[in-house]
Amino acid sequence: MPIIDYCSSFSFSSPSSIFNCEPRSRLASHICLTRSAVRRSAGKFQTLLVSCSSATAIPVLSFSGDKVGEAFLDLKSASPDTARSVVHRGIITEQQNQRRGTASTLTRGEVRGGGRKPYGQKKTGLARRGSQRTPLRPGGGVIFGPKPKDWSIKINRKERRLAISTAITSAASSSDALVVEDFTDRFEAGPKTKDFIAAMKRWGLDPKEKSMFLMTEVTENLKRSCRNIGTLKLLTPRTLNLFDILDSSKLVFTISAVDYLNSTYGKIVEEMNDEEDGQQDVDVEPGDGDVGGYQSS
């Protein structure tokens, strides 16, 4: 799924192949930042628009596929100057923090054996050798091999949340998102994958294309109904992540999920959090009250 294009000012598009099983170190080299490259690779790149409006209207569909109203997403998104770098840093951090860093090899000093000189220094016609565990021999140590390492990098909480809200706003602005009524009760009788696929088609979703569902509550029957659909991701607020948002062609929210997004990533909420953080950073001058100093008589 594309990432960002702000009012035709610039584009930040990513090929769908970067989300395949490729080395994470090559992720940045696959990212295309020019509009000309998007035109050259038509069909392989998609462009996602980020709206500068205060709120984005998304149609609300019933379980039968009929439009029953509209929902509004009023999320805080990054400015045009920093949106590209914020989303890029968010996805790079998320991917790199998943590395376990447990790869380990043995050096020539750690490989078992090799304490005895295999043959004499001279009179053999062979190259001199002091150990059978030299890196030049099979079964020997590894030169500059990987060792356990912590690959995690830090990202500020506000920056991570801003990257997620910017990506969601992008999808909503380019008509790649829709809202459906809560349909958990439709699967109370039991799991049924056929019924779930039929509902996706009524909502205009292609089961062969990647889609992400965000729901505040997922029952066991609902989870079993869609677990055999390889192109579908069923997420909750606890498992919401930037990779699945960017990797999906369509985003589907329930009405309760929209309320959660507005209450967690909304502009008003972020402004209130900024004000609270600003109040906590105010230094208390010595002598003002009983904290940080004393009062002279």
Helices and strands as residue ranges (DSSP letters): E 4-5, E 11-12, G 16-19, G 24-26, G 28-30, H 35-40, E 56-61, E 67-73, H 83-96, H 157-173, E 177-180, G 184-187, H 193-202, E 211-214, H 220-226, E 232-235, H 242-247, E 250-254, H 255-265, H 267-280
